Amino acid sequence: MTANDKQVGGDHYKSSIQHWDYVAANELDYFQAMITRYVGRHKKKNGLEDLEKAKHFLDKYIEVVKNKNPTDEMIAEVANEFRRRVSRRTTHPAQQGKTEHPAPFGYEGED
C-alpha cells in the first residue's frame, strides 16, 4: 500500500492527483505548496475560509520575496551542502562504537 492509497481523516482530499504529488512534480516551495493546497481544496472543504488562508500565505510570501536578502541563497547553499555531506555517511555511529561528526567545510582531509 502506498501513501496515496490511504488518507487519515475523511475523504475530502481524494482526487485524480494528490496535492503532494503536484508539489513534488512542480518542485514547489513551502509557500507555493500551501497556497495551492488551500486554493485547490476550498470547494470541497472550507470554502471562503480556505481562500482566506491561501491569501494569508500569499501575503506572507510576497513579504518574504520583497525582503529577500542575497545572503539567504548563500545560507541555503551551505545548508544543502551540509545535508549532502551528512547523508553520504553510510555507517551508523553505533556500528563503529564511536560517534562520527561531518568534517567542517574546508577541512575535509586536512590535518
Helices and strands as residue ranges (DSSP letters): G 3-5, H 19-26, H 30-41, H 48-66, H 70-88, H 93-96
